[in-house]
Amino acid sequence: MGLFRIKDNGGGVEIEKIFNSDKFDTVDAEEWNEDSLERLQEPSWEKRYEYEANMINGIINNRLVNDGFEIKSVLELGSGPGNLSQKILEKYPNLDYHLVDKPLAKKYFDENKFKGKFFVKDLSMDFNTEGLLDKYDLVITNDFLEHVFNPSIIVQKIYELTHKNSIYFISNPNWRMGHQFIYRGLFDFDNFQYFLYVHKFQMFGMMGSPLKTPAYPRIDSEKMLPDEALREWNHYMAFKHREIQNEK
Ligand SMILES: C[S@@+](CC[C@H](N)C(=O)[O-])C[C@H]1O[C@@H](n2cnc3c(N)ncnc32)[C@H](O)[C@@H]1O
């Protein structure tokens, strides 16, 4: 059984199978095998990583120019083989860049002699931070949190791994594009803001996506979602530590 999306192809209705929903991909040890690696060669993916890298490079630059804070360390969770990281490192080669994902993603990373340090960890239910730095200036989860069984523990650990000047960059797929979610409602825009807020993160910036989803109406848990973001393929958001009284 897969999940299906109904598409209007102009001359009638077409049903497209989006993904196999028989299994949770977070426990799939074969993720990033030869078949799934093929997508990395597609020009659309290359363009997407370029777009995202430009956005993140802009954040790094703004932090320095506007706040005088130099981002020196980056942690990317659920990075895949590391294509986004390489584009960020092209612009900022001195970053101490750490990536975490599954064994086959690391295999591709190693074979391509990518820059950075890759850690294989199973993040499906917990996040063992052994071997990582105490703190990172920038943490990235790009289309990752929606895959794991325990996003709360991941975000709690990210809070511990960041400091008051750190930025936490998150990309969430818009449910309208038919991505796999374990807890879809959690990623509806308002619910997600609340979820991050109770984990002591607050959004301070949101960036647009050039790709558009099929049109579906706004739902009740998207009251805070800006009109222009309703059909954006991804929601790109920058979070900072929320001020907590008496915090050291
Ligand atoms: C939708 S992909 C996003 C990959 C990459 N960030 C990108 O934007 O192309 C989700 C990523 O999360 C990783 N992932 C999912 N479950 C995981 C787990 N239990 N442990 C480590 N990584 C996991 C997958 O291997 C995959 O690389």
The ligand as an ORCA input file, in Angstrom:
! r2SCAN-3c Opt
* xyz 0 1
  C      14.110     13.523      3.533
  S      15.745     13.051      3.836
  C      16.564     14.620      3.866
  C      18.005     14.496      3.504
  C      18.741     15.825      3.340
  N      18.691     16.609      4.555
  C      18.141     16.594      2.193
  O      17.554     17.661      2.427
  O      18.245     16.125      1.050
  C      15.757     12.547      5.548
  C      17.133     12.169      6.032
  O      17.037     11.741      7.380
  C      17.860     10.612      7.548
  N      17.344      9.787      8.631
  C      16.072      9.311      8.749
  N      15.984      8.525      9.829
  C      17.212      8.508     10.403
  C      17.756      7.835     11.537
  N      17.017      7.004     12.265
  N      19.049      8.041     11.859
  C      19.825      8.867     11.101
  N      19.368      9.521      9.997
  C      18.083      9.329      9.644
  C      17.737      9.863      6.221
  O      18.765      8.922      6.008
  C      17.752     11.019      5.249
  O      19.047     11.362      4.865
*
